[in-house]
Amino acid sequence: MLLAIIIGCEIGFWALLAAGLATRYLLRWRRVSTVLLVCLPLLDVVLLAATVVELRGGATAGFSHGLAAAYLGYSVAFGHGWVRWADERFAHRFAGGPPPKAKPRYAPARTRYEWREFGKATIAWAIGCGALLAMVAMVGDAERTRALVGWTMRLTFVWAVWSLWPISHTLWPARPKDGEAADGGGAAATSGRRGARW
């Protein structure tokens, strides 16, 4: 059941996002769009509540409970960026907005971009592991929460592998070849430009 809720939350996220942007740019219903987009974080609340209810009901933690914690972490850390990514493309396609800028290819803009993304990954790791440890403390039974402890190791492994990317861009930064134009900063240098307007 919990796995179905996770899938439902993922589908619901993109459905709400599409509906919110469609009502904003196609129907010009700004207030309705704002309400729909503000509802996006409620999906995380639903998932968290379902996980807590199931564990407090005596369930033994399994794969789906760990996945729920990981999903929660990455949704909180990267959710706003996903909304901004979709908003830029809707605005360009339906409201005459500027073309979305690709991520920068060369240092130093690319290096800053990779460290910023890794910062989000660190937030996701912290939230996910925090949720897992909170579940372990709430249940108070090592046998029932063994899978959750294993998930902290999975999330830590993903975080450690992710760290190699910004480190490599710092130690061996990509440079434009002779005659090739350097980046103007791309998406990383313009993070403050118009994005999700809600």
Backbone bond lengths (Angstrom), bond angles and torsions (degrees), N, CA, C in turn:
res aa  C-N    CA-C-N  psi(-1)  N-CA   C-N-CA  omega(-1)  CA-C   N-CA-C  phi
1 M - - - 1.454 - - 1.527 111.62 -
2 L 1.334 117.07 -43.17 1.462 120.17 -178.77 1.524 110.98 -64.67
3 L 1.327 117.01 -38.26 1.463 119.73 177.78 1.527 110.61 -61.89
4 A 1.327 116.52 -37.71 1.466 120.63 177.69 1.526 110.45 -65.32
5 I 1.324 116.88 -36.73 1.466 120.49 178.61 1.526 110.09 -67.10
6 I 1.333 117.39 -39.93 1.465 120.72 177.85 1.529 110.09 -60.68
7 I 1.324 115.80 -46.57 1.467 120.04 178.81 1.525 110.06 -62.58
8 G 1.329 115.83 -40.80 1.454 119.97 178.70 1.522 112.46 -63.56
9 C 1.343 116.28 -38.60 1.460 119.95 178.12 1.524 111.33 -65.75
10 E 1.328 116.47 -38.77 1.470 119.61 178.92 1.525 110.75 -66.16
11 I 1.333 115.99 -45.05 1.467 119.70 177.87 1.528 109.81 -64.41
12 G 1.343 115.36 -41.66 1.462 119.78 -179.59 1.514 112.42 -63.17
13 F 1.334 117.16 -36.56 1.457 120.49 179.67 1.518 110.95 -59.80
14 W 1.319 116.18 -51.64 1.464 119.77 -176.87 1.523 111.42 -71.80
15 A 1.342 117.58 -31.46 1.464 119.89 177.25 1.525 110.74 -68.19
16 L 1.344 117.15 -45.00 1.462 120.62 177.36 1.529 111.40 -63.73
17 L 1.350 115.42 -40.55 1.461 119.35 179.42 1.521 111.04 -62.92
18 A 1.334 116.54 -45.78 1.461 120.48 178.90 1.522 110.94 -63.19
19 A 1.328 116.65 -41.86 1.461 119.93 -179.87 1.528 110.79 -66.27
20 G 1.338 116.12 -41.41 1.455 119.63 -179.96 1.518 112.42 -63.08
21 L 1.325 116.72 -43.37 1.464 119.99 -179.59 1.527 111.85 -73.73
22 A 1.331 116.49 -34.38 1.466 119.45 178.45 1.523 110.75 -65.97
23 T 1.332 116.42 -43.09 1.471 118.35 179.06 1.523 111.27 -67.71
24 R 1.305 117.65 -27.94 1.472 120.36 179.64 1.522 111.93 -76.29
25 Y 1.337 116.58 -47.58 1.462 118.66 -172.00 1.527 114.17 -96.52
26 L 1.326 117.83 -24.60 1.458 119.62 -179.12 1.526 111.82 -97.11
27 L 1.331 116.72 -43.16 1.461 120.72 -178.02 1.519 113.38 -98.10
28 R 1.342 116.45 -12.65 1.472 122.02 179.97 1.525 111.71 63.02
29 W 1.336 117.24 29.75 1.465 120.95 177.49 1.527 107.49 -96.33
30 R 1.301 116.02 83.19 1.459 120.34 -172.90 1.534 112.67 -64.42
31 R 1.322 116.74 -42.49 1.470 119.38 -178.88 1.520 111.57 -65.34
32 V 1.322 116.20 -43.77 1.465 119.71 177.84 1.522 110.22 -61.80
33 S 1.320 116.46 -41.75 1.463 121.27 178.38 1.524 110.79 -60.39
34 T 1.325 116.50 -44.02 1.466 120.18 -179.50 1.523 110.97 -61.73
35 V 1.330 116.64 -43.25 1.471 120.42 178.87 1.520 110.96 -60.77
36 L 1.329 116.82 -44.58 1.464 120.61 -179.30 1.521 111.16 -63.26
37 L 1.328 117.41 -43.04 1.462 120.36 -178.23 1.523 111.70 -70.92
38 V 1.324 116.70 -34.83 1.462 119.83 177.93 1.528 111.00 -66.79
39 C 1.322 116.88 -24.87 1.472 120.75 179.31 1.526 112.97 -73.60
40 L 1.317 118.59 -12.92 1.459 121.01 -177.19 1.532 112.94 -56.52
41 P 1.345 119.86 -46.75 1.472 118.76 179.64 1.526 113.74 -63.88
42 L 1.346 117.69 -19.86 1.460 119.71 179.39 1.526 111.97 -64.01
43 L 1.334 116.39 -25.71 1.460 119.37 177.60 1.519 111.06 -63.28
44 D 1.339 116.59 -37.08 1.463 120.15 176.79 1.524 110.70 -65.76
45 V 1.328 116.27 -37.74 1.468 120.58 178.40 1.523 110.36 -64.10
46 V 1.330 116.16 -41.80 1.471 120.85 178.65 1.522 110.25 -60.96
47 L 1.325 116.72 -46.00 1.461 121.03 -179.10 1.523 111.32 -63.93
48 L 1.321 116.35 -43.91 1.462 120.17 179.68 1.521 110.82 -63.22
49 A 1.326 116.86 -43.49 1.462 120.87 180.00 1.526 111.15 -63.19
50 A 1.338 116.72 -42.48 1.470 120.07 179.84 1.521 111.19 -63.55
51 T 1.326 116.47 -38.81 1.469 120.41 179.08 1.517 111.17 -65.50
52 V 1.321 116.96 -45.13 1.467 121.18 -179.47 1.521 110.76 -64.38
53 V 1.324 116.99 -44.48 1.466 120.94 -179.58 1.524 110.97 -60.17
54 E 1.329 116.59 -42.65 1.462 119.97 -177.92 1.523 111.50 -66.88
55 L 1.331 117.22 -41.57 1.463 120.08 179.93 1.518 111.73 -70.49
56 R 1.312 117.05 -40.07 1.460 120.09 178.40 1.520 111.77 -68.31
57 G 1.333 115.91 -20.77 1.449 120.18 177.52 1.515 113.41 -79.94
58 G 1.335 117.07 0.15 1.459 120.67 176.00 1.508 115.14 103.45
59 A 1.318 117.44 5.64 1.468 120.07 -179.47 1.524 110.75 -70.41
60 T 1.318 115.44 146.78 1.460 120.85 173.43 1.524 108.56 -84.88
61 A 1.313 116.10 129.29 1.457 120.28 -177.18 1.521 110.80 -60.84
62 G 1.316 115.41 136.45 1.457 120.75 178.70 1.510 111.31 -133.64
63 F 1.319 115.38 -161.07 1.458 121.45 -176.94 1.527 111.68 -58.07
64 S 1.334 116.75 -43.30 1.457 120.23 -175.16 1.524 112.29 -65.51
65 H 1.341 118.06 -33.03 1.463 120.44 179.45 1.533 110.64 -68.57
66 G 1.319 116.25 -41.10 1.461 119.54 176.17 1.515 111.64 -66.81
67 L 1.331 116.09 -39.78 1.461 120.08 178.46 1.524 110.69 -63.30
68 A 1.328 117.08 -36.43 1.463 121.01 178.83 1.528 110.54 -61.97
69 A 1.327 117.12 -42.10 1.464 120.79 178.93 1.525 110.42 -65.55
70 A 1.333 116.81 -42.92 1.461 120.34 178.89 1.524 110.78 -64.19
71 Y 1.315 116.44 -42.93 1.473 121.09 178.76 1.521 110.27 -60.85
72 L 1.326 116.71 -42.69 1.456 121.07 179.62 1.529 110.70 -59.38
73 G 1.341 116.37 -46.65 1.457 120.38 -179.10 1.514 113.05 -60.96
74 Y 1.326 116.91 -47.76 1.459 120.02 -177.27 1.528 111.80 -72.69
75 S 1.322 117.16 -30.47 1.452 120.11 177.36 1.526 111.07 -66.37
76 V 1.336 116.28 -43.71 1.461 120.07 179.36 1.529 110.78 -66.77
77 A 1.331 116.72 -44.09 1.469 120.60 -174.87 1.528 113.18 -73.10
78 F 1.325 117.30 -37.96 1.462 120.39 -173.58 1.528 113.81 -109.03
79 G 1.341 117.29 -8.23 1.463 120.37 -174.58 1.517 113.98 -56.71
80 H 1.320 116.92 -46.16 1.464 119.77 -178.57 1.535 110.93 -63.24
81 G 1.328 116.62 -37.52 1.458 119.84 177.85 1.515 111.76 -65.21
82 W 1.327 117.30 -37.16 1.461 120.57 177.71 1.524 110.39 -65.43
83 V 1.339 116.06 -40.44 1.466 119.94 178.33 1.528 109.94 -63.35
84 R 1.337 116.75 -45.01 1.460 120.52 -179.87 1.526 111.10 -62.88
85 W 1.336 116.82 -41.16 1.469 121.72 178.75 1.527 110.59 -58.54
86 A 1.334 117.00 -47.08 1.461 120.79 -179.39 1.526 111.00 -70.15
87 D 1.330 117.08 -38.26 1.458 121.20 -179.25 1.528 111.52 -62.07
88 E 1.323 116.85 -43.11 1.461 120.33 179.68 1.517 111.37 -60.20
89 R 1.309 116.77 -40.05 1.452 120.36 -177.80 1.532 111.90 -74.22
90 F 1.338 117.08 -38.22 1.459 119.54 175.07 1.531 110.32 -63.99
91 A 1.341 116.35 -44.20 1.458 120.75 -178.76 1.524 110.91 -61.55
92 H 1.320 116.44 -39.97 1.470 120.40 179.46 1.522 111.46 -68.63
93 R 1.326 116.12 -41.41 1.466 120.34 -174.95 1.526 112.62 -76.38
94 F 1.331 117.14 -37.99 1.460 119.28 -170.83 1.531 114.58 -116.78
95 A 1.337 118.60 -10.29 1.464 119.22 -176.74 1.517 112.78 -129.20
96 G 1.318 117.66 14.41 1.454 120.26 177.22 1.516 114.11 69.34
97 G 1.314 116.95 22.98 1.461 120.19 178.86 1.515 111.63 -72.54
98 P 1.339 117.02 168.86 1.472 120.12 -179.75 1.519 111.15 -67.48
99 P 1.327 117.74 153.38 1.466 120.44 177.81 1.532 110.58 -61.11
100 P 1.331 117.29 139.19 1.472 119.17 177.01 1.525 110.19 -61.87
101 K 1.302 116.37 138.49 1.454 120.75 -179.67 1.526 110.08 -91.35
102 A 1.314 114.89 137.46 1.459 119.89 178.08 1.523 109.78 -73.49
103 K 1.322 115.46 161.50 1.464 118.10 177.13 1.534 108.83 -65.08
104 P 1.320 116.69 148.13 1.468 119.97 -177.42 1.525 111.29 -64.03
105 R 1.318 115.56 150.81 1.466 120.64 -178.75 1.521 113.28 -100.49
106 Y 1.327 116.97 -24.86 1.458 119.40 -170.90 1.525 111.72 -122.91
107 A 1.327 114.18 157.60 1.460 121.08 176.27 1.526 108.69 -71.45
108 P 1.344 117.24 152.00 1.470 126.91 3.42 1.521 113.99 -88.24
109 A 1.356 116.97 -8.94 1.460 119.33 -177.36 1.530 111.32 -62.80
110 R 1.349 116.56 -40.94 1.462 119.43 -179.50 1.526 111.38 -65.64
111 T 1.327 116.30 -37.95 1.469 119.79 178.87 1.521 110.38 -63.43
112 R 1.333 116.83 -44.59 1.466 120.09 177.98 1.523 110.81 -61.66
113 Y 1.333 115.57 -40.98 1.462 120.13 179.58 1.526 111.27 -60.64
114 E 1.326 117.29 -46.25 1.458 120.65 -177.69 1.535 111.40 -65.70
115 W 1.328 117.54 -38.77 1.466 119.55 177.80 1.527 110.76 -68.48
116 R 1.324 117.43 -33.95 1.468 120.05 177.42 1.528 110.34 -65.49
117 E 1.326 116.16 -43.18 1.467 119.36 178.14 1.526 111.23 -65.34
118 F 1.319 115.80 -37.96 1.461 118.80 178.06 1.531 110.49 -66.75
119 G 1.335 116.82 -33.32 1.456 119.81 174.98 1.521 111.40 -60.57
120 K 1.318 116.60 -40.79 1.470 120.50 175.94 1.528 110.74 -64.37
121 A 1.336 115.75 -41.00 1.463 119.57 178.54 1.526 110.84 -62.74
122 T 1.326 116.61 -35.27 1.460 120.34 177.93 1.527 110.80 -66.83
123 I 1.325 116.53 -40.26 1.469 119.88 176.27 1.528 110.16 -63.01
124 A 1.338 116.74 -43.20 1.462 120.83 178.47 1.518 110.91 -61.11
125 W 1.329 116.53 -42.90 1.470 121.00 178.55 1.525 110.66 -62.29
126 A 1.329 116.89 -44.33 1.461 120.78 -178.34 1.526 111.37 -64.89
127 I 1.327 116.98 -43.75 1.460 120.04 179.55 1.522 110.70 -66.57
128 G 1.347 116.30 -44.93 1.461 119.69 -179.57 1.512 112.60 -61.64
129 C 1.328 116.49 -48.37 1.467 119.96 179.82 1.526 111.07 -66.80
130 G 1.331 116.51 -37.06 1.461 119.68 177.15 1.522 111.45 -61.64
131 A 1.338 116.02 -42.58 1.463 119.87 178.20 1.531 111.06 -64.84
132 L 1.322 116.68 -40.85 1.463 120.44 179.06 1.522 111.23 -62.38
133 L 1.327 116.79 -46.85 1.465 120.28 -179.33 1.529 111.01 -66.78
134 A 1.334 116.72 -33.32 1.465 119.79 176.77 1.527 110.55 -65.87
135 M 1.330 116.69 -37.87 1.466 120.35 176.97 1.522 110.71 -65.35
136 V 1.322 115.69 -42.11 1.470 119.74 178.96 1.516 109.90 -60.23
137 A 1.333 117.16 -44.94 1.461 120.72 -179.81 1.520 111.29 -66.57
138 M 1.326 117.08 -37.13 1.461 120.85 -178.69 1.531 111.33 -66.48
139 V 1.328 116.75 -42.97 1.465 120.77 -179.00 1.521 110.83 -73.15
140 G 1.334 117.16 -43.94 1.460 120.93 177.40 1.514 114.40 68.13
141 D 1.318 117.09 27.93 1.467 121.77 -179.39 1.528 107.57 -138.10
142 A 1.325 116.81 110.22 1.461 121.20 -175.80 1.523 112.39 -60.65
143 E 1.324 117.23 -35.09 1.463 119.86 -178.38 1.521 111.33 -68.47
144 R 1.316 116.64 -37.93 1.466 121.12 -177.41 1.525 112.29 -78.72
145 T 1.312 117.79 -16.43 1.473 120.48 -175.45 1.528 112.93 -115.81
146 R 1.316 116.74 14.63 1.468 119.86 -178.46 1.534 111.21 -57.78
147 A 1.329 116.86 -39.35 1.464 120.36 -178.62 1.526 111.42 -65.28
148 L 1.323 117.44 -32.35 1.458 120.45 -179.39 1.523 111.48 -67.87
149 V 1.317 116.74 -38.82 1.463 120.72 176.93 1.522 109.84 -62.73
150 G 1.329 115.95 -39.50 1.459 119.72 177.20 1.520 111.82 -62.62
151 W 1.327 117.37 -34.09 1.463 120.68 179.60 1.521 111.97 -68.77
152 T 1.332 117.72 -31.30 1.471 118.60 176.31 1.521 110.10 -62.41
153 M 1.336 116.54 -35.73 1.461 120.20 177.76 1.530 110.84 -69.18
154 R 1.321 117.51 -38.58 1.463 120.58 178.20 1.525 110.62 -62.63
155 L 1.328 115.83 -47.52 1.455 119.22 -179.01 1.523 111.75 -64.02
156 T 1.316 115.92 -37.30 1.469 119.90 178.67 1.523 110.58 -66.85
157 F 1.324 117.47 -38.35 1.465 121.21 178.25 1.527 110.24 -63.78
158 V 1.349 116.88 -45.19 1.465 120.41 178.66 1.529 110.36 -61.08
159 W 1.333 116.37 -43.41 1.460 121.13 179.40 1.529 111.07 -61.67
160 A 1.336 116.98 -42.53 1.465 120.91 -179.61 1.528 111.36 -65.43
161 V 1.332 117.22 -41.98 1.467 120.63 178.09 1.527 109.92 -64.72
162 W 1.321 116.64 -41.14 1.461 120.75 179.48 1.527 111.06 -60.05
163 S 1.338 116.68 -35.60 1.467 120.63 -177.48 1.524 112.18 -62.75
164 L 1.329 117.15 -23.85 1.458 119.95 -179.59 1.527 111.83 -65.28
165 W 1.332 116.65 -28.63 1.459 119.86 -176.19 1.519 111.97 -67.68
166 P 1.356 119.42 -54.71 1.475 117.76 178.30 1.526 112.91 -65.83
167 I 1.332 116.45 -31.85 1.463 118.65 178.15 1.526 110.70 -63.73
168 S 1.340 116.01 -42.88 1.464 119.32 -179.50 1.526 110.80 -65.63
169 H 1.342 117.13 -36.50 1.464 119.75 178.87 1.526 111.38 -71.73
170 T 1.331 116.53 -22.96 1.460 120.01 176.85 1.527 111.12 -79.07
171 L 1.326 115.56 -42.80 1.469 119.91 -178.38 1.518 112.92 -77.71
172 W 1.332 116.29 -35.76 1.467 120.62 -178.97 1.528 109.34 -129.15
173 P 1.329 117.04 70.29 1.473 120.31 -176.39 1.518 111.79 -66.08
174 A 1.312 114.94 140.69 1.466 120.77 177.86 1.521 109.60 -75.79
175 R 1.304 116.26 133.90 1.463 122.15 179.85 1.528 109.27 -120.89
176 P 1.341 117.44 147.17 1.472 119.20 177.00 1.521 110.91 -66.09
177 K 1.317 115.72 145.04 1.455 120.39 177.49 1.525 110.19 -74.75
178 D 1.299 115.60 166.43 1.464 120.46 -179.98 1.528 110.01 -56.90
179 G 1.328 115.11 129.24 1.447 120.00 178.88 1.509 114.56 84.82
180 E 1.337 117.47 -5.66 1.458 121.23 -179.99 1.515 109.18 -97.61
181 A 1.319 116.58 136.14 1.459 120.87 -177.69 1.516 110.16 -69.91
182 A 1.320 115.38 140.68 1.459 120.42 176.49 1.516 109.62 -77.96
183 D 1.341 115.17 160.22 1.461 120.30 177.07 1.515 110.13 -63.08
184 G 1.308 113.84 147.77 1.451 118.37 172.09 1.510 111.24 -90.80
185 G 1.317 116.59 8.90 1.461 119.70 -179.61 1.508 111.71 117.08
186 G 1.359 115.74 -26.98 1.447 119.85 176.89 1.510 112.36 55.06
187 A 1.341 114.09 -151.12 1.451 119.53 -176.78 1.502 112.09 -67.65
188 A 1.332 116.91 -30.57 1.455 119.02 -175.38 1.507 112.07 -68.01
189 A 1.342 117.05 -38.54 1.449 119.43 -175.84 1.506 112.74 -83.37
190 T 1.335 117.79 -7.16 1.447 120.36 -177.23 1.513 111.34 -121.24
191 S 1.339 116.13 33.69 1.454 119.93 -178.00 1.513 112.16 -63.23
192 G 1.347 116.30 -17.43 1.445 118.71 -179.32 1.517 113.50 -90.82
193 R 1.350 118.04 0.98 1.447 119.76 -178.40 1.523 109.49 -74.12
194 R 1.301 116.01 178.70 1.457 120.74 -176.61 1.510 110.28 -57.17
195 G 1.294 116.47 133.80 1.450 121.38 178.11 1.508 107.87 -138.44
196 A 1.331 116.33 -135.00 1.449 119.66 178.83 1.520 108.36 -67.64
197 R 1.315 116.86 119.39 1.460 120.41 -176.00 1.512 108.82 -101.15
198 W 1.311 117.64 74.60 1.474 121.38 178.78 1.502 108.84 -151.80
